[in-house]
Amino acid sequence: MLSAVCPHLGCSVQWQDPKKSFVCPCHSATYQANGTRTGGPAPRNMDTLESKIANGRLLVRYQYFRQLVPTKEVIG
């Protein structure tokens, strides 16, 4: 599971089906379907979120991460 928040400046990353990639509309950072950064100013890949299926339901532990740093750092 991936966070839709770009690790560059926090804009909402959107899936672009024709390109088969995620694209940040603010500064054109691009990511593969698995969240790997392929271009743009973002300092790292898209952030992953902990998830699991319990009793037939998808449970996601949503967190906020520090922006503009090369490593994933939880801030909330």
PDB file of N, CA, C and O in Angstrom, chain B, residues numbered from 101:
ATOM      1  N   MET B 101       0.850  -1.161   0.000  1.00  0.00           N
ATOM      2  CA  MET B 101       0.000   0.000   0.000  1.00  0.00           C
ATOM      3  C   MET B 101       0.899   1.227   0.000  1.00  0.00           C
ATOM      4  O   MET B 101       1.881   1.280   0.740  1.00  0.00           O
ATOM      5  N   LEU B 102       0.566   2.219  -0.830  1.00  0.00           N
ATOM      6  CA  LEU B 102       1.376   3.431  -0.964  1.00  0.00           C
ATOM      7  C   LEU B 102       0.612   4.665  -0.487  1.00  0.00           C
ATOM      8  O   LEU B 102      -0.600   4.770  -0.680  1.00  0.00           O
ATOM      9  N   SER B 103       1.317   5.576   0.122  1.00  0.00           N
ATOM     10  CA  SER B 103       0.741   6.872   0.467  1.00  0.00           C
ATOM     11  C   SER B 103       0.630   7.696  -0.810  1.00  0.00           C
ATOM     12  O   SER B 103       1.535   7.676  -1.644  1.00  0.00           O
ATOM     13  N   ALA B 104      -0.466   8.414  -0.963  1.00  0.00           N
ATOM     14  CA  ALA B 104      -0.668   9.263  -2.138  1.00  0.00           C
ATOM     15  C   ALA B 104      -0.058  10.648  -1.950  1.00  0.00           C
ATOM     16  O   ALA B 104      -0.267  11.535  -2.777  1.00  0.00           O
ATOM     17  N   VAL B 105       0.697  10.839  -0.866  1.00  0.00           N
ATOM     18  CA  VAL B 105       1.333  12.130  -0.589  1.00  0.00           C
ATOM     19  C   VAL B 105       2.761  12.104  -1.148  1.00  0.00           C
ATOM     20  O   VAL B 105       3.567  11.249  -0.778  1.00  0.00           O
ATOM     21  N   CYS B 106       3.060  13.044  -2.034  1.00  0.00           N
ATOM     22  CA  CYS B 106       4.396  13.105  -2.633  1.00  0.00           C
ATOM     23  C   CYS B 106       5.421  13.472  -1.563  1.00  0.00           C
ATOM     24  O   CYS B 106       5.192  14.413  -0.803  1.00  0.00           O
ATOM     25  N   PRO B 107       6.549  12.753  -1.482  1.00  0.00           N
ATOM     26  CA  PRO B 107       7.570  13.053  -0.480  1.00  0.00           C
ATOM     27  C   PRO B 107       8.378  14.320  -0.783  1.00  0.00           C
ATOM     28  O   PRO B 107       9.281  14.678  -0.027  1.00  0.00           O
ATOM     29  N   HIS B 108       8.055  14.988  -1.878  1.00  0.00           N
ATOM     30  CA  HIS B 108       8.741  16.238  -2.187  1.00  0.00           C
ATOM     31  C   HIS B 108       8.124  17.377  -1.371  1.00  0.00           C
ATOM     32  O   HIS B 108       8.754  17.878  -0.440  1.00  0.00           O
ATOM     33  N   LEU B 109       6.894  17.791  -1.712  1.00  0.00           N
ATOM     34  CA  LEU B 109       6.255  18.900  -0.998  1.00  0.00           C
ATOM     35  C   LEU B 109       4.841  18.583  -0.531  1.00  0.00           C
ATOM     36  O   LEU B 109       4.110  19.489  -0.129  1.00  0.00           O
ATOM     37  N   GLY B 110       4.443  17.324  -0.575  1.00  0.00           N
ATOM     38  CA  GLY B 110       3.169  16.919  -0.003  1.00  0.00           C
ATOM     39  C   GLY B 110       1.953  17.022  -0.901  1.00  0.00           C
ATOM     40  O   GLY B 110       0.828  16.936  -0.409  1.00  0.00           O
ATOM     41  N   CYS B 111       2.132  17.200  -2.172  1.00  0.00           N
ATOM     42  CA  CYS B 111       0.988  17.234  -3.086  1.00  0.00           C
ATOM     43  C   CYS B 111       0.418  15.827  -3.255  1.00  0.00           C
ATOM     44  O   CYS B 111       1.095  14.843  -2.956  1.00  0.00           O
ATOM     45  N   SER B 112      -0.807  15.729  -3.727  1.00  0.00           N
ATOM     46  CA  SER B 112      -1.442  14.417  -3.931  1.00  0.00           C
ATOM     47  C   SER B 112      -1.003  13.817  -5.259  1.00  0.00           C
ATOM     48  O   SER B 112      -1.260  14.377  -6.324  1.00  0.00           O
ATOM     49  N   VAL B 113      -0.348  12.687  -5.179  1.00  0.00           N
ATOM     50  CA  VAL B 113       0.124  11.967  -6.362  1.00  0.00           C
ATOM     51  C   VAL B 113      -1.073  11.278  -7.013  1.00  0.00           C
ATOM     52  O   VAL B 113      -1.927  10.723  -6.322  1.00  0.00           O
ATOM     53  N   GLN B 114      -1.129  11.315  -8.333  1.00  0.00           N
ATOM     54  CA  GLN B 114      -2.254  10.736  -9.064  1.00  0.00           C
ATOM     55  C   GLN B 114      -1.773   9.672 -10.040  1.00  0.00           C
ATOM     56  O   GLN B 114      -0.702   9.795 -10.634  1.00  0.00           O
ATOM     57  N   TRP B 115      -2.585   8.617 -10.199  1.00  0.00           N
ATOM     58  CA  TRP B 115      -2.285   7.562 -11.163  1.00  0.00           C
ATOM     59  C   TRP B 115      -2.634   8.061 -12.555  1.00  0.00           C
ATOM     60  O   TRP B 115      -3.730   8.578 -12.775  1.00  0.00           O
ATOM     61  N   GLN B 116      -1.712   7.911 -13.494  1.00  0.00           N
ATOM     62  CA  GLN B 116      -1.931   8.263 -14.903  1.00  0.00           C
ATOM     63  C   GLN B 116      -1.965   6.972 -15.707  1.00  0.00           C
ATOM     64  O   GLN B 116      -0.916   6.429 -16.056  1.00  0.00           O
ATOM     65  N   ASP B 117      -3.149   6.484 -15.999  1.00  0.00           N
ATOM     66  CA  ASP B 117      -3.290   5.195 -16.672  1.00  0.00           C
ATOM     67  C   ASP B 117      -2.570   5.121 -18.019  1.00  0.00           C
ATOM     68  O   ASP B 117      -1.920   4.113 -18.294  1.00  0.00           O
ATOM     69  N   PRO B 118      -2.661   6.155 -18.874  1.00  0.00           N
ATOM     70  CA  PRO B 118      -1.944   6.060 -20.155  1.00  0.00           C
ATOM     71  C   PRO B 118      -0.427   5.886 -19.987  1.00  0.00           C
ATOM     72  O   PRO B 118       0.226   5.232 -20.800  1.00  0.00           O
ATOM     73  N   LYS B 119       0.119   6.482 -18.919  1.00  0.00           N
ATOM     74  CA  LYS B 119       1.562   6.389 -18.667  1.00  0.00           C
ATOM     75  C   LYS B 119       1.923   5.204 -17.784  1.00  0.00           C
ATOM     76  O   LYS B 119       3.097   4.866 -17.634  1.00  0.00           O
ATOM     77  N   LYS B 120       0.895   4.569 -17.196  1.00  0.00           N
ATOM     78  CA  LYS B 120       1.101   3.456 -16.253  1.00  0.00           C
ATOM     79  C   LYS B 120       2.066   3.860 -15.149  1.00  0.00           C
ATOM     80  O   LYS B 120       2.981   3.114 -14.799  1.00  0.00           O
ATOM     81  N   SER B 121       1.845   5.068 -14.600  1.00  0.00           N
ATOM     82  CA  SER B 121       2.707   5.566 -13.536  1.00  0.00           C
ATOM     83  C   SER B 121       1.952   6.575 -12.684  1.00  0.00           C
ATOM     84  O   SER B 121       0.903   7.084 -13.078  1.00  0.00           O
ATOM     85  N   PHE B 122       2.510   6.855 -11.503  1.00  0.00           N
ATOM     86  CA  PHE B 122       2.006   7.919 -10.646  1.00  0.00           C
ATOM     87  C   PHE B 122       2.741   9.196 -11.009  1.00  0.00           C
ATOM     88  O   PHE B 122       3.940   9.170 -11.286  1.00  0.00           O
ATOM     89  N   VAL B 123       2.023  10.321 -11.008  1.00  0.00           N
ATOM     90  CA  VAL B 123       2.625  11.609 -11.338  1.00  0.00           C
ATOM     91  C   VAL B 123       2.161  12.642 -10.314  1.00  0.00           C
ATOM     92  O   VAL B 123       0.974  12.728  -9.998  1.00  0.00           O
ATOM     93  N   CYS B 124       3.099  13.416  -9.805  1.00  0.00           N
ATOM     94  CA  CYS B 124       2.768  14.515  -8.894  1.00  0.00           C
ATOM     95  C   CYS B 124       2.447  15.741  -9.750  1.00  0.00           C
ATOM     96  O   CYS B 124       3.283  16.171 -10.544  1.00  0.00           O
ATOM     97  N   PRO B 125       1.253  16.307  -9.600  1.00  0.00           N
ATOM     98  CA  PRO B 125       0.878  17.451 -10.430  1.00  0.00           C
ATOM     99  C   PRO B 125       1.609  18.748 -10.082  1.00  0.00           C
ATOM    100  O   PRO B 125       1.594  19.691 -10.874  1.00  0.00           O
ATOM    101  N   CYS B 126       2.240  18.810  -8.928  1.00  0.00           N
ATOM    102  CA  CYS B 126       2.894  20.056  -8.506  1.00  0.00           C
ATOM    103  C   CYS B 126       4.254  20.289  -9.157  1.00  0.00           C
ATOM    104  O   CYS B 126       4.543  21.396  -9.612  1.00  0.00           O
ATOM    105  N   HIS B 127       5.088  19.253  -9.203  1.00  0.00           N
ATOM    106  CA  HIS B 127       6.438  19.429  -9.740  1.00  0.00           C
ATOM    107  C   HIS B 127       6.860  18.283 -10.647  1.00  0.00           C
ATOM    108  O   HIS B 127       8.047  18.117 -10.929  1.00  0.00           O
ATOM    109  N   SER B 128       5.888  17.486 -11.108  1.00  0.00           N
ATOM    110  CA  SER B 128       6.103  16.418 -12.098  1.00  0.00           C
ATOM    111  C   SER B 128       7.015  15.294 -11.653  1.00  0.00           C
ATOM    112  O   SER B 128       7.671  14.671 -12.487  1.00  0.00           O
ATOM    113  N   ALA B 129       7.074  15.017 -10.360  1.00  0.00           N
ATOM    114  CA  ALA B 129       7.791  13.810  -9.927  1.00  0.00           C
ATOM    115  C   ALA B 129       7.007  12.611 -10.475  1.00  0.00           C
ATOM    116  O   ALA B 129       5.776  12.629 -10.497  1.00  0.00           O
ATOM    117  N   THR B 130       7.711  11.587 -10.908  1.00  0.00           N
ATOM    118  CA  THR B 130       7.055  10.401 -11.459  1.00  0.00           C
ATOM    119  C   THR B 130       7.533   9.147 -10.738  1.00  0.00           C
ATOM    120  O   THR B 130       8.669   9.060 -10.271  1.00  0.00           O
ATOM    121  N   TYR B 131       6.616   8.173 -10.666  1.00  0.00           N
ATOM    122  CA  TYR B 131       6.869   6.930  -9.938  1.00  0.00           C
ATOM    123  C   TYR B 131       6.278   5.752 -10.701  1.00  0.00           C
ATOM    124  O   TYR B 131       5.236   5.875 -11.345  1.00  0.00           O
ATOM    125  N   GLN B 132       6.949   4.618 -10.621  1.00  0.00           N
ATOM    126  CA  GLN B 132       6.410   3.380 -11.175  1.00  0.00           C
ATOM    127  C   GLN B 132       5.213   2.942 -10.345  1.00  0.00           C
ATOM    128  O   GLN B 132       4.954   3.505  -9.282  1.00  0.00           O
ATOM    129  N   ALA B 133       4.483   1.941 -10.825  1.00  0.00           N
ATOM    130  CA  ALA B 133       3.309   1.423 -10.115  1.00  0.00           C
ATOM    131  C   ALA B 133       3.651   0.914  -8.717  1.00  0.00           C
ATOM    132  O   ALA B 133       2.793   0.925  -7.834  1.00  0.00           O
ATOM    133  N   ASN B 134       4.882   0.472  -8.502  1.00  0.00           N
ATOM    134  CA  ASN B 134       5.284  -0.018  -7.182  1.00  0.00           C
ATOM    135  C   ASN B 134       5.806   1.098  -6.271  1.00  0.00           C
ATOM    136  O   ASN B 134       6.220   0.831  -5.143  1.00  0.00           O
ATOM    137  N   GLY B 135       5.788   2.370  -6.760  1.00  0.00           N
ATOM    138  CA  GLY B 135       6.215   3.504  -5.955  1.00  0.00           C
ATOM    139  C   GLY B 135       7.653   3.942  -6.142  1.00  0.00           C
ATOM    140  O   GLY B 135       8.081   4.918  -5.527  1.00  0.00           O
ATOM    141  N   THR B 136       8.406   3.245  -6.975  1.00  0.00           N
ATOM    142  CA  THR B 136       9.801   3.606  -7.224  1.00  0.00           C
ATOM    143  C   THR B 136       9.879   4.909  -8.015  1.00  0.00           C
ATOM    144  O   THR B 136       9.240   5.042  -9.059  1.00  0.00           O
ATOM    145  N   ARG B 137      10.654   5.866  -7.523  1.00  0.00           N
ATOM    146  CA  ARG B 137      10.812   7.160  -8.199  1.00  0.00           C
ATOM    147  C   ARG B 137      11.529   6.972  -9.524  1.00  0.00           C
ATOM    148  O   ARG B 137      12.541   6.276  -9.601  1.00  0.00           O
ATOM    149  N   THR B 138      10.994   7.602 -10.571  1.00  0.00           N
ATOM    150  CA  THR B 138      11.614   7.515 -11.888  1.00  0.00           C
ATOM    151  C   THR B 138      12.041   8.875 -12.429  1.00  0.00           C
ATOM    152  O   THR B 138      12.725   8.948 -13.450  1.00  0.00           O
ATOM    153  N   GLY B 139      11.642   9.953 -11.753  1.00  0.00           N
ATOM    154  CA  GLY B 139      12.044  11.272 -12.215  1.00  0.00           C
ATOM    155  C   GLY B 139      11.458  12.374 -11.355  1.00  0.00           C
ATOM    156  O   GLY B 139      10.567  12.148 -10.536  1.00  0.00           O
ATOM    157  N   GLY B 140      11.981  13.571 -11.561  1.00  0.00           N
ATOM    158  CA  GLY B 140      11.475  14.732 -10.840  1.00  0.00           C
ATOM    159  C   GLY B 140      12.255  15.021  -9.580  1.00  0.00           C
ATOM    160  O   GLY B 140      13.243  14.349  -9.283  1.00  0.00           O
ATOM    161  N   PRO B 141      11.806  16.036  -8.824  1.00  0.00           N
ATOM    162  CA  PRO B 141      12.570  16.520  -7.682  1.00  0.00           C
ATOM    163  C   PRO B 141      12.376  15.754  -6.365  1.00  0.00           C
ATOM    164  O   PRO B 141      13.040  16.068  -5.377  1.00  0.00           O
ATOM    165  N   ALA B 142      11.502  14.779  -6.332  1.00  0.00           N
ATOM    166  CA  ALA B 142      11.260  14.056  -5.068  1.00  0.00           C
ATOM    167  C   ALA B 142      12.553  13.381  -4.593  1.00  0.00           C
ATOM    168  O   ALA B 142      13.289  12.818  -5.404  1.00  0.00           O
ATOM    169  N   PRO B 143      12.833  13.436  -3.283  1.00  0.00           N
ATOM    170  CA  PRO B 143      14.084  12.898  -2.764  1.00  0.00           C
ATOM    171  C   PRO B 143      14.094  11.383  -2.543  1.00  0.00           C
ATOM    172  O   PRO B 143      15.142  10.809  -2.249  1.00  0.00           O
ATOM    173  N   ARG B 144      12.923  10.728  -2.684  1.00  0.00           N
ATOM    174  CA  ARG B 144      12.867   9.281  -2.440  1.00  0.00           C
ATOM    175  C   ARG B 144      11.645   8.688  -3.140  1.00  0.00           C
ATOM    176  O   ARG B 144      10.850   9.401  -3.753  1.00  0.00           O
ATOM    177  N   ASN B 145      11.521   7.382  -3.034  1.00  0.00           N
ATOM    178  CA  ASN B 145      10.354   6.677  -3.566  1.00  0.00           C
ATOM    179  C   ASN B 145       9.105   7.092  -2.799  1.00  0.00           C
ATOM    180  O   ASN B 145       9.198   7.742  -1.758  1.00  0.00           O
ATOM    181  N   MET B 146       7.941   6.718  -3.313  1.00  0.00           N
ATOM    182  CA  MET B 146       6.701   6.940  -2.578  1.00  0.00           C
ATOM    183  C   MET B 146       6.771   6.149  -1.275  1.00  0.00           C
ATOM    184  O   MET B 146       7.401   5.093  -1.216  1.00  0.00           O
ATOM    185  N   ASP B 147       6.127   6.661  -0.239  1.00  0.00           N
ATOM    186  CA  ASP B 147       6.164   5.999   1.062  1.00  0.00           C
ATOM    187  C   ASP B 147       5.145   4.866   1.126  1.00  0.00           C
ATOM    188  O   ASP B 147       4.014   4.993   0.658  1.00  0.00           O
ATOM    189  N   THR B 148       5.576   3.759   1.718  1.00  0.00           N
ATOM    190  CA  THR B 148       4.670   2.615   1.891  1.00  0.00           C
ATOM    191  C   THR B 148       3.946   2.746   3.229  1.00  0.00           C
ATOM    192  O   THR B 148       4.453   3.340   4.181  1.00  0.00           O
ATOM    193  N   LEU B 149       2.753   2.175   3.269  1.00  0.00           N
ATOM    194  CA  LEU B 149       1.942   2.164   4.478  1.00  0.00           C
ATOM    195  C   LEU B 149       1.719   0.725   4.904  1.00  0.00           C
ATOM    196  O   LEU B 149       1.537  -0.154   4.061  1.00  0.00           O
ATOM    197  N   GLU B 150       1.732   0.478   6.211  1.00  0.00           N
ATOM    198  CA  GLU B 150       1.449  -0.860   6.722  1.00  0.00           C
ATOM    199  C   GLU B 150      -0.005  -1.196   6.430  1.00  0.00           C
ATOM    200  O   GLU B 150      -0.893  -0.365   6.619  1.00  0.00           O
ATOM    201  N   SER B 151      -0.244  -2.418   5.969  1.00  0.00           N
ATOM    202  CA  SER B 151      -1.619  -2.839   5.698  1.00  0.00           C
ATOM    203  C   SER B 151      -1.742  -4.338   5.932  1.00  0.00           C
ATOM    204  O   SER B 151      -0.761  -5.081   5.892  1.00  0.00           O
ATOM    205  N   LYS B 152      -2.989  -4.759   6.178  1.00  0.00           N
ATOM    206  CA  LYS B 152      -3.269  -6.183   6.336  1.00  0.00           C
ATOM    207  C   LYS B 152      -4.754  -6.401   6.083  1.00  0.00           C
ATOM    208  O   LYS B 152      -5.549  -5.462   6.110  1.00  0.00           O
ATOM    209  N   ILE B 153      -5.107  -7.642   5.840  1.00  0.00           N
ATOM    210  CA  ILE B 153      -6.506  -8.015   5.692  1.00  0.00           C
ATOM    211  C   ILE B 153      -6.905  -8.778   6.942  1.00  0.00           C
ATOM    212  O   ILE B 153      -6.254  -9.751   7.323  1.00  0.00           O
ATOM    213  N   ALA B 154      -7.988  -8.329   7.580  1.00  0.00           N
ATOM    214  CA  ALA B 154      -8.496  -8.977   8.788  1.00  0.00           C
ATOM    215  C   ALA B 154     -10.010  -9.092   8.667  1.00  0.00           C
ATOM    216  O   ALA B 154     -10.706  -8.102   8.440  1.00  0.00           O
ATOM    217  N   ASN B 155     -10.499 -10.300   8.820  1.00  0.00           N
ATOM    218  CA  ASN B 155     -11.944 -10.545   8.714  1.00  0.00           C
ATOM    219  C   ASN B 155     -12.525 -10.013   7.410  1.00  0.00           C
ATOM    220  O   ASN B 155     -13.626  -9.464   7.390  1.00  0.00           O
ATOM    221  N   GLY B 156     -11.778 -10.179   6.323  1.00  0.00           N
ATOM    222  CA  GLY B 156     -12.241  -9.757   5.011  1.00  0.00           C
ATOM    223  C   GLY B 156     -12.188  -8.262   4.758  1.00  0.00           C
ATOM    224  O   GLY B 156     -12.731  -7.785   3.762  1.00  0.00           O
ATOM    225  N   ARG B 157     -11.540  -7.514   5.645  1.00  0.00           N
ATOM    226  CA  ARG B 157     -11.440  -6.062   5.494  1.00  0.00           C
ATOM    227  C   ARG B 157      -9.985  -5.638   5.361  1.00  0.00           C
ATOM    228  O   ARG B 157      -9.105  -6.176   6.033  1.00  0.00           O
ATOM    229  N   LEU B 158      -9.747  -4.680   4.497  1.00  0.00           N
ATOM    230  CA  LEU B 158      -8.406  -4.115   4.345  1.00  0.00           C
ATOM    231  C   LEU B 158      -8.208  -3.056   5.423  1.00  0.00           C
ATOM    232  O   LEU B 158      -8.979  -2.100   5.513  1.00  0.00           O
ATOM    233  N   LEU B 159      -7.179  -3.228   6.236  1.00  0.00           N
ATOM    234  CA  LEU B 159      -6.845  -2.270   7.284  1.00  0.00           C
ATOM    235  C   LEU B 159      -5.516  -1.615   6.925  1.00  0.00           C
ATOM    236  O   LEU B 159      -4.534  -2.298   6.633  1.00  0.00           O
ATOM    237  N   VAL B 160      -5.497  -0.291   6.948  1.00  0.00           N
ATOM    238  CA  VAL B 160      -4.298   0.463   6.591  1.00  0.00           C
ATOM    239  C   VAL B 160      -3.920   1.363   7.755  1.00  0.00           C
ATOM    240  O   VAL B 160      -4.762   2.089   8.283  1.00  0.00           O
ATOM    241  N   ARG B 161      -2.669   1.318   8.150  1.00  0.00           N
ATOM    242  CA  ARG B 161      -2.157   2.216   9.191  1.00  0.00           C
ATOM    243  C   ARG B 161      -1.619   3.455   8.489  1.00  0.00           C
ATOM    244  O   ARG B 161      -0.502   3.461   7.971  1.00  0.00           O
ATOM    245  N   TYR B 162      -2.437   4.505   8.483  1.00  0.00           N
ATOM    246  CA  TYR B 162      -2.029   5.718   7.793  1.00  0.00           C
ATOM    247  C   TYR B 162      -1.093   6.532   8.677  1.00  0.00           C
ATOM    248  O   TYR B 162      -1.340   6.701   9.871  1.00  0.00           O
ATOM    249  N   GLN B 163      -0.017   7.032   8.080  1.00  0.00           N
ATOM    250  CA  GLN B 163       0.949   7.852   8.789  1.00  0.00           C
ATOM    251  C   GLN B 163       1.377   9.009   7.889  1.00  0.00           C
ATOM    252  O   GLN B 163       1.238   8.944   6.668  1.00  0.00           O
ATOM    253  N   TYR B 164       1.899  10.067   8.510  1.00  0.00           N
ATOM    254  CA  TYR B 164       2.492  11.174   7.772  1.00  0.00           C
ATOM    255  C   TYR B 164       4.007  11.054   7.873  1.00  0.00           C
ATOM    256  O   TYR B 164       4.549  10.637   8.897  1.00  0.00           O
ATOM    257  N   PHE B 165       4.679  11.430   6.781  1.00  0.00           N
ATOM    258  CA  PHE B 165       6.128  11.312   6.725  1.00  0.00           C
ATOM    259  C   PHE B 165       6.760  12.662   6.405  1.00  0.00           C
ATOM    260  O   PHE B 165       6.168  13.493   5.716  1.00  0.00           O
ATOM    261  N   ARG B 166       7.966  12.864   6.916  1.00  0.00           N
ATOM    262  CA  ARG B 166       8.704  14.112   6.675  1.00  0.00           C
ATOM    263  C   ARG B 166       8.968  14.253   5.177  1.00  0.00           C
ATOM    264  O   ARG B 166       9.312  13.285   4.498  1.00  0.00           O
ATOM    265  N   GLN B 167       8.802  15.459   4.685  1.00  0.00           N
ATOM    266  CA  GLN B 167       9.053  15.748   3.281  1.00  0.00           C
ATOM    267  C   GLN B 167      10.456  16.306   3.111  1.00  0.00           C
ATOM    268  O   GLN B 167      11.072  16.776   4.067  1.00  0.00           O
ATOM    269  N   LEU B 168      10.946  16.248   1.894  1.00  0.00           N
ATOM    270  CA  LEU B 168      12.233  16.834   1.498  1.00  0.00           C
ATOM    271  C   LEU B 168      13.456  16.180   2.128  1.00  0.00           C
ATOM    272  O   LEU B 168      14.521  16.794   2.184  1.00  0.00           O
ATOM    273  N   VAL B 169      13.319  14.951   2.600  1.00  0.00           N
ATOM    274  CA  VAL B 169      14.472  14.215   3.125  1.00  0.00           C
ATOM    275  C   VAL B 169      14.587  12.895   2.364  1.00  0.00           C
ATOM    276  O   VAL B 169      13.582  12.367   1.889  1.00  0.00           O
ATOM    277  N   PRO B 170      15.802  12.360   2.244  1.00  0.00           N
ATOM    278  CA  PRO B 170      16.000  11.156   1.440  1.00  0.00           C
ATOM    279  C   PRO B 170      15.540   9.853   2.101  1.00  0.00           C
ATOM    280  O   PRO B 170      15.444   8.825   1.430  1.00  0.00           O
ATOM    281  N   THR B 171      15.257   9.883   3.401  1.00  0.00           N
ATOM    282  CA  THR B 171      14.805   8.666   4.088  1.00  0.00           C
ATOM    283  C   THR B 171      13.396   8.861   4.628  1.00  0.00           C
ATOM    284  O   THR B 171      12.976   9.985   4.903  1.00  0.00           O
ATOM    285  N   LYS B 172      12.681   7.773   4.776  1.00  0.00           N
ATOM    286  CA  LYS B 172      11.304   7.791   5.275  1.00  0.00           C
ATOM    287  C   LYS B 172      11.330   7.998   6.783  1.00  0.00           C
ATOM    288  O   LYS B 172      11.838   7.152   7.519  1.00  0.00           O
ATOM    289  N   GLU B 173      10.779   9.127   7.249  1.00  0.00           N
ATOM    290  CA  GLU B 173      10.745   9.457   8.679  1.00  0.00           C
ATOM    291  C   GLU B 173       9.303   9.754   9.078  1.00  0.00           C
ATOM    292  O   GLU B 173       8.696  10.685   8.550  1.00  0.00           O
ATOM    293  N   VAL B 174       8.753   8.976   9.999  1.00  0.00           N
ATOM    294  CA  VAL B 174       7.388   9.173  10.473  1.00  0.00           C
ATOM    295  C   VAL B 174       7.312  10.449  11.316  1.00  0.00           C
ATOM    296  O   VAL B 174       8.149  10.673  12.190  1.00  0.00           O
ATOM    297  N   ILE B 175       6.305  11.278  11.048  1.00  0.00           N
ATOM    298  CA  ILE B 175       6.097  12.470  11.878  1.00  0.00           C
ATOM    299  C   ILE B 175       4.707  12.500  12.496  1.00  0.00           C
ATOM    300  O   ILE B 175       4.417  13.385  13.301  1.00  0.00           O
ATOM    301  N   GLY B 176       3.863  11.580  12.150  1.00  0.00           N
ATOM    302  CA  GLY B 176       2.529  11.553  12.754  1.00  0.00           C
ATOM    303  C   GLY B 176       1.668  10.459  12.234  1.00  0.00           C
ATOM    304  O   GLY B 176       0.520  10.322  12.658  1.00  0.00           O
TER     305      GLY B 176
END
